[in-house]
Amino acid sequence: MRILVTGGAGFIGSHYVRTMLTGGYPGFDGADVTVVDALTYAGNRANLPDSHPRMTFVTGDICDQQLMRDLLPGHDAVVHFAAESHVDRSVDGAAEFVRTNVGGTHNVLEAARHTGVPRVVCVSTDEVYGSIATGSWTEDFPLLPNSPYAASKAGADLIARSFWRTYGMDVRITRCCNNYGPYQHVEKLIPRFLTNLLCGEQVPLYGHGWNIREWLHVDDHCRAVQLVLTDGAAGEIYNIGSGHELTNLELTSALLDLFGLDWERVRAVADRPGHDLRYSLNDDRLRSRLGWAPQVSFEDGLAQTAAWYADHREWWQPLREPSTLVPTA
């Protein structure tokens, strides 16, 4: 079994790769993994083993069609994590998001089609649906993205679906809620807040903090992706939720409590343009058809994540200084 993982040096992709290399996915204990990552600011070679007998690491851009056609022959599947993912960066400049997320996804699929790779899983986001005041999105809801990032991911999803419908390719799409866990870049909300608190600084909270998100540990997300790879159906979309919704105020309070700190460590910052109020996924399809359920409780996962950042300053300290962006959630 040979699996090619795009964006495998990023937060979620690297967790998937590490888990596969350590035998975490039944039936894939001996799988060979090819990782393709451009190692932009969010991709970090230190997220993966220095070397592993079953891992081949390739520094490269998924928009390079010749590279992808050279690499893909002989692989049994592609798991496509690679994406530009920070909403605020997309507000500042959308071009790279369109190039990587839409163009790059098309490029991966086109290369897979021409080289005969039998299966592709495209990893997407709940943000493609927009914002929902009450209830939860099923996979059949219309796509109403409100940020350039979300629009680029919606475009990628539609390109992926078209390759299934037009060419008969086995393409499967996952849409997940907010992730957290170790090795997440400090531009994201939980690691930015954790590292600020560890450095004795205030944390920046958007607006009134009323925005609501579901939070899922990265390990639960990756287990869902693997289930979609092994047991999912061609052309299907699978929401991956947690059922654990928090306002940003509630999340901030939980993080402060971990450190025994009070609200003097919080500063309000202006809300970002088009900030979605609430995301909520109905993931009955994934749970009922594939038997998935989260295994990491939010309380345990958050405490473990905080402990990881406290113990790995050498990993995140170099990432803090260049970024002046407010964390996304």
TACOR-V622534 format. One record per backbone hydrogen bond with DSSP energy under -1.0 kcal/mol. CO is the residue of the C=O (numbers start at 0). NH is the residue of the N-H. If there is no record, write none. Layout:
co=<CO:CO>
nh=<NH:NH>
This chain:
co=<0:1:1:2:3:4:5:6:8:9:10:11:12:13:14:15:16:17:18:19:24:27:31:32:33:34:35:36:39:43:44:51:53:55:57:60:62:63:64:65:66:67:71:76:77:78:78:79:85:86:87:88:93:94:95:96:97:97:98:101:102:103:104:105:106:107:108:109:110:111:118:119:120:121:123:124:125:126:136:137:146:147:148:149:150:151:152:153:154:155:156:157:158:159:160:161:162:162:163:168:169:170:171:172:173:174:175:177:179:184:187:188:189:190:191:192:193:194:195:196:202:204:205:208:210:211:212:213:215:216:217:218:219:220:221:222:223:224:225:226:227:232:235:237:239:243:245:246:247:248:249:250:251:252:253:255:261:262:264:266:268:271:276:277:279:282:283:284:285:285:296:297:298:299:300:301:302:303:304:305:306:311:311:312:315:316:327>
nh=<31:75:76:33:78:35:80:9:43:13:14:15:16:17:18:19:20:21:23:22:27:30:2:55:4:57:6:59:42:46:47:54:32:34:36:63:64:67:68:69:70:71:74:3:120:5:80:122:89:90:91:92:97:98:99:100:101:102:103:105:106:107:108:109:110:111:112:113:114:116:77:171:79:173:175:127:128:129:281:140:150:151:152:153:154:155:156:157:158:159:160:161:162:163:164:165:166:168:167:170:119:234:121:237:123:239:125:215:217:187:191:192:193:194:195:196:197:198:200:199:266:268:208:248:247:278:245:177:179:220:221:222:223:224:225:226:227:228:229:230:231:235:172:174:176:214:212:250:251:252:253:254:255:256:257:260:264:265:202:204:206:274:211:131:136:286:287:288:289:291:300:301:302:303:304:305:306:307:308:309:310:314:315:316:318:319:188>
